[in-house]
Amino acid sequence: MEFTYTPVQAYAMLAALGDAGREFYLTRIVRLDLVFPLAYTLFFAVTITWLLSRRLPEGSPWIRLNVVPLIAGAADYGENIGSSRCSSPTRPDSTGLRGSPP
């Protein structure tokens, strides 16, 4: 599992998927990618809030750690939007990404 990937890796993945793979991704996987980030974001935010509110004194600035899952969820949705746009058959250029691969 990688934390990030380069544009070259994205081009290679899209090429390996082919048209059928990209269609499957857009019709099946994207739906799951809409549900899971919301589920884990809410779960972790609520769990962190609950645990920290039980352990920390009232008014502690550490309670703000419950924002971290919201940032992660937003980043996941951003990646999902980018992946969907790259995989779309109506993408603006032949590769779906701006510019050209190196």
C-alpha positions as a Python dict, from the first residue, in 0.01 Angstrom:
ca = {
    (1, 'M'): (0, 0, 0),
    (2, 'E'): (134, 339, -98),
    (3, 'F'): (57, 669, 66),
    (4, 'T'): (83, 865, -260),
    (5, 'Y'): (132, 800, -627),
    (6, 'T'): (287, 996, -910),
    (7, 'P'): (119, 1103, -1234),
    (8, 'V'): (324, 837, -1414),
    (9, 'Q'): (182, 570, -1182),
    (10, 'A'): (-170, 705, -1240),
    (11, 'Y'): (-122, 687, -1619),
    (12, 'A'): (7, 330, -1587),
    (13, 'M'): (-288, 226, -1370),
    (14, 'L'): (-542, 377, -1610),
    (15, 'A'): (-375, 211, -1907),
    (16, 'A'): (-370, -125, -1728),
    (17, 'L'): (-741, -98, -1644),
    (18, 'G'): (-844, -46, -2004),
    (19, 'D'): (-1187, 79, -2105),
    (20, 'A'): (-1376, -206, -1935),
    (21, 'G'): (-1184, -161, -1610),
    (22, 'R'): (-1244, 212, -1604),
    (23, 'E'): (-1615, 158, -1668),
    (24, 'F'): (-1631, -95, -1383),
    (25, 'Y'): (-1452, 149, -1155),
    (26, 'L'): (-1694, 429, -1241),
    (27, 'T'): (-2010, 219, -1207),
    (28, 'R'): (-1924, 0, -907),
    (29, 'I'): (-1624, 116, -707),
    (30, 'V'): (-1709, 487, -702),
    (31, 'R'): (-2035, 412, -523),
    (32, 'L'): (-1846, 237, -245),
    (33, 'D'): (-1593, 520, -237),
    (34, 'L'): (-1878, 758, -155),
    (35, 'V'): (-1998, 554, 144),
    (36, 'F'): (-1677, 436, 310),
    (37, 'P'): (-1509, 776, 364),
    (38, 'L'): (-1827, 912, 520),
    (39, 'A'): (-1860, 606, 745),
    (40, 'Y'): (-1502, 601, 870),
    (41, 'T'): (-1488, 981, 906),
    (42, 'L'): (-1794, 986, 1128),
    (43, 'F'): (-1683, 678, 1322),
    (44, 'F'): (-1337, 812, 1400),
    (45, 'A'): (-1453, 1166, 1475),
    (46, 'V'): (-1721, 1044, 1716),
    (47, 'T'): (-1490, 786, 1875),
    (48, 'I'): (-1206, 1035, 1926),
    (49, 'T'): (-1448, 1291, 2069),
    (50, 'W'): (-1598, 1037, 2307),
    (51, 'L'): (-1265, 897, 2425),
    (52, 'L'): (-1096, 1233, 2470),
    (53, 'S'): (-1394, 1389, 2646),
    (54, 'R'): (-1381, 1107, 2901),
    (55, 'R'): (-1004, 1136, 2958),
    (56, 'L'): (-925, 1506, 2926),
    (57, 'P'): (-1029, 1791, 3152),
    (58, 'E'): (-1311, 2010, 3025),
    (59, 'G'): (-1189, 2285, 2793),
    (60, 'S'): (-869, 2103, 2693),
    (61, 'P'): (-738, 2207, 2351),
    (62, 'W'): (-655, 1841, 2277),
    (63, 'I'): (-1023, 1774, 2212),
    (64, 'R'): (-965, 1940, 1874),
    (65, 'L'): (-793, 1621, 1759),
    (66, 'N'): (-1141, 1510, 1654),
    (67, 'V'): (-1093, 1727, 1343),
    (68, 'V'): (-820, 1499, 1207),
    (69, 'P'): (-1068, 1241, 1067),
    (70, 'L'): (-1256, 1522, 893),
    (71, 'I'): (-937, 1629, 716),
    (72, 'A'): (-863, 1269, 617),
    (73, 'G'): (-1219, 1221, 488),
    (74, 'A'): (-1197, 1540, 281),
    (75, 'A'): (-864, 1427, 135),
    (76, 'D'): (-1015, 1087, 48),
    (77, 'Y'): (-1308, 1253, -130),
    (78, 'G'): (-1061, 1474, -318),
    (79, 'E'): (-870, 1169, -435),
    (80, 'N'): (-1195, 997, -535),
    (81, 'I'): (-1303, 1297, -740),
    (82, 'G'): (-967, 1308, -915),
    (83, 'S'): (-970, 935, -986),
    (84, 'S'): (-1324, 954, -1121),
    (85, 'R'): (-1240, 1245, -1347),
    (86, 'C'): (-934, 1065, -1481),
    (87, 'S'): (-1136, 749, -1547),
    (88, 'S'): (-1430, 925, -1708),
    (89, 'P'): (-1489, 847, -2077),
    (90, 'T'): (-1570, 1218, -2131),
    (91, 'R'): (-1240, 1340, -1992),
    (92, 'P'): (-1104, 1650, -2168),
    (93, 'D'): (-790, 1491, -2309),
    (94, 'S'): (-691, 1141, -2407),
    (95, 'T'): (-528, 1061, -2074),
    (96, 'G'): (-765, 1235, -1833),
    (97, 'L'): (-483, 1420, -1661),
    (98, 'R'): (-359, 1765, -1749),
    (99, 'G'): (-34, 1774, -1933),
    (100, 'S'): (137, 1470, -2073),
    (101, 'P'): (318, 1189, -1901),
    (102, 'P'): (696, 1222, -1883),
}
